[in-house]
Amino acid sequence: MGVDLSELVPKQPKLIRDFSGQTVAVDAYNTIYQFLAIIRQPDGSPLMDSRKRVTSHLSGLLYRNLNLLEAGIRPVYVFDGKPHELKKGTIEERAAIKEKAQAEYEAALAEGDLERARSKAQQTSRITKDMVEEAKRLLGLIGIPVVQAPMDGEGEAAFLVQRGHASAVASQDFDSLLFGSPVLVRNLTVTGRRKLPRKQVYINVEPERMELPAVLSALSLTREQLVEMCILMGTDFNEGIRGIGPKKAQKLMSEHGTLERVIAAKNYDIPQWQEVRRIFLEPAVEDPGPPAFGEPQVERIVDLLVGEHDFSKERVESPLRRLVEMRKEQKRQGSQLRLDKWF
């Protein structure tokens, strides 16, 4: 899940409409995991078709993106490539957490505790290769560009913003700030009313905008120092030092200036920290050029979701009709001459 800087990072509350007219680089895996976790039955089971294939991700990708498009937001989905070898430990740890959660989910079901079962089920989400391919296929049919990162998706997404191909990275994680994205937006793809786990309490989730210069100013750190601070805490690529959270890590960096000096002063052992630093400061990226948006292929979307995965035809066609009519109206008003200008 990346580093957690929520208690230190200054955030700007926003509404969906505040991002109208902007192109946003979406962290695809992060977003799909959110859909798989949130879009579930009352007992915690994911949405599935008649052949027991999970469809929660397809439901989330369709309806959330149509809402974004109707709001005038241009999403570009960035998918992870091959994980760095230093991420192996994190991947194994996550797999162990999912296995433990699966056992607890089944136990809660057996006890009839649906509330606890649903909470545990959200921690069991897995993305398969088939899900990734289906997601890319659906996004392409909607007309949303897909970018394949050579390695870390957030690094590539940050690069798109740096190159001017997007205005912000959309992700629940803070890692894109470490990768150098000037702007991060959280909650963009998961806005709405949400129930707190194990409580009869609902909250309204709205987007939060964070700017890297403001973050660095608030912490009195450079980007390099921010990366080194997070290495102290632990990242997806290293364990960090036990007992060190954001505030203590910030204090140590402020006192010593560099991670090298912190390690020397405290006698810490952080294997390969220089390589972790390089991953964030010099990520493996490729320039795909400006994103090219396409027309939604309504019939093919219906074939995929209704014909192959048992979605309700009306629930698929209705929002697509709204999108098509909106675009027609835009053209009638002469507000655009080319599709990419509308997007």
VOGU-3710 file (C-alpha; in Angstrom, 3 decimals, decimal comma):
1> mgvdlselvp> 0,000/0,000/0,000  3,003/2,315/-0,146  4,011/4,879/2,455  1,447/6,522/4,723  1,954/10,275/4,947  -1,656/11,151/5,768  -0,873/12,742/9,146  1,778/15,087/7,714  0,678/15,999/4,198  -1,395/19,182/3,661
11> kqpklirdfs> -4,566/18,362/1,712  -7,016/20,514/-0,238  -10,647/19,272/-0,074  -12,168/19,172/-3,545  -15,286/18,126/-5,423  -15,419/15,994/-8,550  -16,435/19,001/-10,634  -13,239/20,810/-9,630  -11,326/18,480/-11,966  -13,500/19,082/-15,018
21> gqtvavdayn> -11,416/19,593/-18,142  -8,361/17,899/-16,646  -6,520/14,772/-17,762  -5,715/12,536/-14,791  -3,233/9,637/-14,746  -4,968/6,900/-12,768  -2,973/4,279/-10,860  -4,769/1,305/-12,435  -3,862/-1,488/-10,014  -4,564/0,670/-6,980
31> tiyqflaiir> -7,963/1,634/-8,384  -8,942/-1,887/-9,420  -8,044/-3,179/-5,953  -10,359/-0,528/-4,517  -13,207/-1,730/-6,737  -12,581/-5,355/-5,820  -12,602/-4,472/-2,124  -15,621/-2,172/-2,098  -17,991/-3,690/-4,680  -19,188/-6,783/-2,851
41> qpdgsplmds> -22,331/-8,571/-1,710  -23,557/-8,166/1,910  -21,761/-11,400/2,873  -18,479/-10,137/1,433  -18,490/-12,191/-1,763  -17,517/-10,278/-4,933  -19,860/-9,748/-7,842  -19,669/-12,741/-10,187  -21,233/-13,894/-13,411  -23,000/-17,218/-13,996
51> rkrvtshlsg> -19,617/-18,904/-14,558  -18,328/-17,686/-11,157  -15,947/-15,181/-12,720  -15,406/-12,054/-10,623  -16,909/-8,943/-12,203  -16,553/-6,343/-9,413  -13,650/-4,695/-11,236  -15,611/-4,419/-14,485  -18,579/-2,876/-12,682  -16,358/-0,315/-10,982
61> llyrnlnlle> -14,459/0,545/-14,147  -17,636/1,044/-16,167  -19,763/3,124/-13,837  -17,046/5,160/-12,139  -15,377/6,094/-15,404  -18,649/7,031/-17,057  -19,285/9,331/-14,094  -15,839/10,869/-14,488  -16,323/11,358/-18,219  -19,726/12,956/-17,685
71> agirpvyvfd> -18,021/15,328/-15,224  -15,576/16,314/-17,971  -12,602/14,441/-16,452  -10,222/12,619/-18,812  -8,831/9,489/-17,100  -5,728/7,712/-18,407  -5,101/4,334/-16,767  -1,497/3,405/-16,015  -0,775/-0,286/-15,376  2,180/-1,708/-13,468
81> gkphelkkgt> 4,909/-3,518/-15,344  7,377/-6,049/-13,956  7,918/-5,421/-10,226  11,387/-4,498/-9,023  13,183/-7,367/-7,286  13,230/-5,350/-4,046  9,417/-5,461/-4,019  9,418/-9,234/-3,613  9,194/-9,044/0,181  6,187/-6,722/0,035
91> ieeraaikek> 4,421/-8,969/-2,476  4,998/-12,030/-0,277  3,805/-10,157/2,807  0,626/-9,059/1,045  -0,037/-12,632/-0,081  0,275/-13,837/3,531  -2,130/-11,127/4,710  -4,661/-12,178/2,079  -4,418/-15,845/3,101  -4,966/-14,951/6,766
101> aqaeyeaala> -7,900/-12,703/5,859  -9,423/-15,492/3,729  -9,366/-17,872/6,693  -10,899/-15,221/8,958  -13,535/-14,450/6,338  -14,591/-18,094/6,117  -14,690/-18,360/9,919  -16,868/-15,245/10,192  -19,238/-16,645/7,552  -19,503/-19,900/9,467
111> egdlerarsk> -20,385/-17,927/12,604  -22,976/-15,878/10,756  -21,145/-12,619/11,411  -21,749/-10,963/8,039  -20,394/-7,606/9,148  -17,036/-9,089/10,109  -17,087/-11,372/7,072  -17,460/-8,437/4,707  -14,685/-6,539/6,463  -12,287/-9,479/6,149
121> aqqtsritkd> -13,365/-10,224/2,575  -12,217/-6,773/1,501  -8,662/-7,764/2,468  -8,666/-10,865/0,242  -8,854/-9,116/-3,135  -6,536/-10,422/-5,831  -5,947/-9,162/-9,351  -5,394/-11,901/-11,923  -3,913/-11,623/-15,404  -7,379/-12,220/-16,856
131> mveeakrllg> -8,753/-9,311/-14,819  -5,997/-7,033/-16,090  -6,661/-7,968/-19,706  -10,431/-7,540/-19,258  -9,881/-4,170/-17,620  -7,683/-2,966/-20,487  -10,205/-4,266/-23,001  -13,143/-2,488/-21,339  -11,252/0,773/-20,943  -10,276/0,679/-24,601
141> ligipvvqap> -13,887/0,124/-25,646  -15,003/3,080/-23,537  -12,361/5,167/-25,303  -10,057/5,599/-22,313  -6,297/5,406/-23,013  -4,216/2,711/-21,315  -0,506/3,131/-20,584  1,684/0,123/-19,783  4,474/1,095/-17,393  7,835/-0,659/-17,773
151> mdgegeaafl> 7,932/-1,120/-13,986  6,058/0,799/-11,274  2,744/2,299/-12,391  2,920/5,246/-9,998  6,369/6,130/-11,271  5,050/6,165/-14,839  1,949/8,125/-13,815  4,127/10,722/-12,073  6,199/10,973/-15,241  3,072/11,652/-17,328
161> vqrghasava> 2,285/14,615/-15,083  5,872/15,847/-15,255  5,727/15,677/-19,057  2,466/17,602/-19,186  0,418/14,656/-20,478  -1,757/14,772/-17,338  -2,591/17,277/-14,604  -2,397/14,915/-11,633  -1,950/11,333/-10,503  -5,074/9,700/-9,056
171> sqdfdsllfg> -4,210/7,110/-6,407  -4,982/6,229/-2,803  -1,252/5,883/-2,100  1,232/8,699/-1,532  4,064/7,091/-3,502  3,527/9,231/-6,588  4,779/12,212/-4,564  8,018/10,320/-3,931  8,217/9,600/-7,663  7,997/13,343/-8,250
181> spvlvrnltv> 4,412/13,947/-9,339  3,655/17,673/-8,869  0,042/16,824/-7,930  -1,657/13,840/-6,272  -5,427/13,376/-5,996  -6,842/10,826/-3,576  -10,428/9,477/-3,540  -11,154/10,515/-7,131  -12,281/7,034/-8,156  -13,920/6,107/-4,826
191> tgrrklprkq> -15,974/9,191/-4,015  -19,393/8,743/-2,459  -21,047/7,476/0,688  -19,041/4,811/2,521  -19,798/2,762/5,633  -17,085/2,561/8,272  -15,986/-1,034/9,059  -17,837/-2,643/11,998  -19,824/0,532/12,652  -23,273/1,781/11,698
201> vyinveperm> -21,657/5,015/10,603  -21,454/6,399/7,079  -19,084/9,056/5,782  -19,041/11,021/2,551  -15,741/10,499/0,737  -14,595/13,438/-1,372  -11,397/14,020/-3,392  -8,275/15,440/-1,757  -5,650/17,328/-3,762  -2,004/17,463/-2,683
211> elpavlsals> 0,755/19,504/-4,317  4,356/18,342/-3,995  5,817/21,848/-3,476  3,338/22,479/-0,637  4,156/19,106/0,913  7,899/19,783/0,827  7,376/23,262/2,234  5,196/21,999/5,088  7,783/19,363/6,010  10,785/21,665/5,400
221> ltreqlvemc> 12,341/18,952/3,241  13,607/18,561/-0,308  12,151/15,802/-2,477  15,347/13,789/-1,946  14,948/14,161/1,818  11,274/13,168/1,571  12,287/9,961/-0,193  14,968/9,252/2,431  12,487/9,996/5,229  10,113/7,393/3,789
231> ilmgtdfneg> 12,935/4,857/3,457  13,425/5,244/7,223  9,731/4,493/7,727  9,684/1,648/5,208  8,438/1,523/1,620  7,264/-1,151/-0,780  10,962/-1,742/-1,493  12,407/-1,892/2,054  11,326/-2,694/5,603  12,495/0,475/7,316
241> irgigpkkaq> 13,303/0,792/11,010  10,873/-0,614/13,573  9,197/2,068/15,655  9,823/4,918/13,245  6,730/6,630/11,907  6,279/9,784/9,853  6,862/12,297/12,652  9,988/10,631/14,012  11,378/10,119/10,514  10,800/13,781/9,688
251> klmsehgtle> 12,512/14,821/12,928  15,550/12,658/12,192  15,863/14,021/8,659  15,549/17,602/9,917  18,245/16,994/12,522  20,747/15,138/10,334  19,970/16,312/6,799  20,609/13,030/4,981  19,725/9,395/5,481  23,406/8,507/5,374
261> rviaaknydi> 24,028/10,714/8,418  20,981/9,323/10,232  22,244/5,770/9,694  25,708/6,710/10,932  24,398/8,555/14,011  21,855/5,889/15,034  23,707/2,815/13,788  20,678/1,742/11,737  20,842/-1,103/9,243  18,854/-0,445/6,045
271> pqwqevrrif> 20,103/-2,806/3,333  20,252/-1,408/-0,211  18,763/1,942/0,780  20,715/3,646/-2,006  18,970/1,442/-4,574  15,565/2,188/-3,019  16,377/5,885/-3,232  17,276/5,471/-6,899  13,988/3,659/-7,629  12,048/6,747/-6,550
281> lepavedpgp> 14,367/9,431/-7,900  15,236/7,707/-11,187  12,258/5,447/-11,943  12,058/3,279/-15,044  9,616/5,144/-17,299  8,718/5,541/-20,963  7,093/8,462/-22,755  3,937/7,257/-24,558  3,238/10,738/-25,877  -0,017/12,667/-25,410
291> pafgepqver> -2,957/10,350/-24,593  -5,327/9,568/-27,451  -8,985/9,230/-26,465  -11,518/7,352/-28,543  -15,243/7,044/-29,098  -17,152/4,604/-26,850  -18,021/1,440/-28,761  -21,438/0,846/-27,256  -22,314/-2,421/-28,988  -18,969/-4,023/-28,134
301> ivdllvgehd> -19,231/-2,889/-24,507  -22,678/-4,489/-24,332  -21,309/-7,682/-25,898  -18,531/-7,829/-23,306  -20,528/-7,022/-20,185  -23,982/-8,351/-21,038  -23,126/-11,150/-23,446  -20,020/-12,463/-21,698  -20,568/-11,490/-18,062  -24,345/-11,338/-17,480
311> fskervespl> -24,617/-7,625/-16,681  -28,064/-6,054/-16,920  -28,464/-4,719/-20,440  -30,424/-1,673/-19,302  -27,889/-0,817/-16,576  -25,120/-0,932/-19,157  -26,874/0,851/-21,999  -28,480/3,605/-19,920  -25,272/5,393/-18,775  -23,690/4,841/-22,180
321> rrlvemrkeq> -26,674/6,533/-23,825  -26,264/9,494/-21,474  -22,612/9,794/-22,428  -23,307/9,578/-26,151  -26,110/12,165/-25,927  -23,914/14,487/-23,925  -21,243/14,355/-26,585  -23,766/14,986/-29,325  -25,033/18,021/-27,437  -21,497/19,302/-27,008
331> krqgsqlrld> -20,968/19,051/-30,751  -24,292/20,726/-31,520  -23,276/23,633/-29,344  -20,083/23,929/-31,328  -17,961/23,645/-28,191  -15,597/21,296/-29,946  -14,661/20,091/-33,397  -12,440/17,170/-32,415  -12,962/14,338/-29,945  -9,714/14,903/-28,125
341> kwf> -10,754/18,500/-27,446  -13,994/17,288/-25,891  -12,049/14,999/-23,643
//
